Amino acid sequence: MTTSEKPSRLGALHAIHVQSGANMIDVAGWQVVHGYADVEEESEAVTRSAGVCDISGRSVVNIKSVRLDDVLGERSPAIGSVHRDGDSLIARLTTEEALAIGPPSAVDSWKAGISPNGNPCRYITDVTSGLAGIKIVGSRAREVIASLTDLDLRENHTPNNSCAQAGFAQVHATLLRIDITNTTPSYELYVAREYGVYMWEVVLESLGPGAVVPFGDAALRRLQQQGQGG
């Protein structure tokens, strides 16, 4: 049997989204959640309390080098910080390691942009399919994260555009704080794919029944547009 269409890639949470009645769409070769309910309803619910969105379709490239600043050039952030460039970012984890995160189609451009001829020794690995990405947004987003970890989340320790690696609900993960607006905290949590469903369920239950709502890509884009407008 042959087909002219390339099959869609499925994230670790795909089955749970389908079982929950989510509206799935194809975006750049990935099946993603368009929404669980009306976009306006989802956006308002997230703003009032907190919401969780599956962002596993975003590309994630791990970059390692003993001369990482030379490899990344002007895009190289300080350790524990995030450099943002539109819809893409670089999170500096250690002296020799960083994550490049962007749209689903960004992997090839990342590889081309950070590994031209003549650069020092570096190791660049596409880890997109090995991770589950979860975005937690809303006025109570910090409470959600605080319920999962002992990491110091105070403003002077984990400000906007920062990153850290720690344990979250007994699972090692990478946390990025990427606020949508000055008044709307937003965190991205990346865990090994096999822990994706577990982490999704823990986040949904973290503040009690109904306090954290699942939302889709459409509501996320609306919130981002509102943030840019503000």
Residue pairs with C-beta under 8 A, 6 or more apart in sequence:
6 29
8 26
8 29
8 30
8 31
9 29
9 30
9 31
9 57
9 129
10 30
10 31
11 30
11 31
11 32
11 54
11 56
11 57
11 132
11 196
12 56
12 132
12 193
12 194
12 196
12 197
13 54
13 56
13 132
13 196
13 197
13 200
14 24
14 31
16 197
16 200
17 24
17 33
17 54
18 24
20 36
20 214
21 36
22 33
22 34
22 35
22 36
22 214
22 216
23 33
23 34
23 35
23 36
23 216
24 31
24 32
24 33
24 34
25 31
25 32
25 34
25 217
26 32
27 57
27 104
27 217
28 57
28 103
28 104
28 105
29 104
30 56
30 57
30 104
31 57
32 54
32 57
32 216
32 217
33 53
33 54
33 214
33 216
33 217
34 216
34 217
34 218
35 42
35 215
35 216
35 217
35 218
35 219
36 42
36 213
36 214
36 215
36 216
39 216
39 218
39 219
39 222
40 222
42 51
42 213
42 215
42 216
42 218
42 219
43 215
43 219
43 222
43 223
43 226
45 51
45 213
45 215
46 137
46 138
46 213
46 215
46 219
46 223
47 138
47 139
47 184
47 223
48 138
48 139
49 138
49 139
49 140
49 207
49 211
49 212
49 213
50 136
50 137
50 138
50 139
50 140
50 141
50 143
50 144
50 207
50 211
50 212
50 213
51 136
51 137
51 138
51 212
51 213
51 214
51 215
51 219
52 134
52 135
52 136
52 137
52 144
52 200
52 203
52 204
52 212
52 213
52 214
52 215
53 134
53 135
53 137
53 214
53 215
53 216
53 217
53 219
53 220
54 132
54 133
54 134
54 135
54 200
55 133
55 134
55 135
55 188
55 220
56 131
56 132
56 133
56 134
56 196
57 104
58 101
58 102
58 103
58 104
58 128
58 133
59 100
59 101
59 102
59 103
59 104
59 105
59 106
59 107
59 110
59 126
59 128
60 99
60 100
60 101
60 126
60 127
60 128
60 131
60 133
60 190
61 99
61 100
61 101
61 107
61 110
61 111
61 124
61 125
61 126
61 127
61 128
62 97
62 98
62 99
62 123
62 124
62 125
62 127
63 71
63 72
63 97
63 98
63 99
63 100
63 114
63 122
63 123
63 124
64 96
64 97
64 122
64 123
64 124
65 71
65 96
65 120
65 121
65 122
65 123
66 96
66 120
66 121
67 120
67 121
67 122
68 76
68 92
68 95
68 96
68 97
68 98
68 122
69 76
70 119
70 120
71 114
71 115
71 119
71 120
71 122
72 90
72 98
72 114
75 83
75 85
75 90
76 83
76 90
76 92
76 98
77 83
77 90
77 91
77 92
77 98
78 92
79 92
79 93
79 94
79 95
80 92
80 162
80 163
80 164
81 91
81 92
81 161
81 162
81 163
82 89
82 90
82 91
82 92
82 161
82 162
82 163
82 176
82 177
82 178
83 89
83 90
83 92
83 161
84 161
84 178
87 102
87 103
88 100
88 101
88 102
88 103
88 106
88 110
89 100
89 101
89 102
89 176
89 178
90 98
90 99
90 100
90 101
91 98
91 99
91 101
91 163
91 174
91 176
92 98
92 163
93 99
93 163
93 165
93 174
99 163
99 174
99 190
100 106
100 110
100 114
101 176
101 188
102 109
102 110
107 126
107 128
110 124
111 124
114 122
114 124
115 122
115 124
129 193
130 192
130 193
131 190
131 191
131 192
131 193
132 190
132 191
132 192
132 193
132 195
132 196
132 197
132 199
132 200
133 188
133 189
133 190
134 188
134 189
134 190
134 191
134 196
134 199
134 200
134 203
135 186
135 187
135 188
135 189
135 220
136 144
136 145
136 186
136 187
136 188
136 189
136 203
136 212
137 180
137 184
137 185
137 186
137 187
137 215
137 220
137 223
138 184
138 185
139 183
139 184
139 185
140 207
140 211
140 212
141 184
141 185
141 186
141 187
142 153
142 185
142 187
143 206
143 207
144 187
144 203
144 206
144 207
144 212
145 151
145 153
145 168
145 175
145 187
145 189
146 153
147 206
147 207
148 168
148 169
148 202
148 203
148 206
149 166
149 167
149 168
149 169
149 175
150 166
150 167
151 158
151 164
151 166
151 175
152 158
158 164
158 175
158 177
159 177
160 177
160 178
160 179
161 177
161 178
162 176
162 177
163 174
163 175
163 176
163 177
164 174
164 175
165 172
165 173
165 174
165 175
166 172
166 173
166 175
167 173
168 175
168 189
168 191
168 199
169 198
169 199
169 202
171 191
171 192
171 195
171 198
171 199
172 191
172 192
173 189
173 190
173 191
173 199
174 189
174 190
175 187
175 188
175 189
176 187
176 188
176 189
176 190
177 185
177 186
177 187
178 186
178 187
178 188
179 185
179 186
180 186
180 223
180 224
180 226
180 227
181 226
181 227
181 230
182 230
184 223
184 227
189 199
189 203
191 199
203 212
204 212
204 214
205 212
206 212
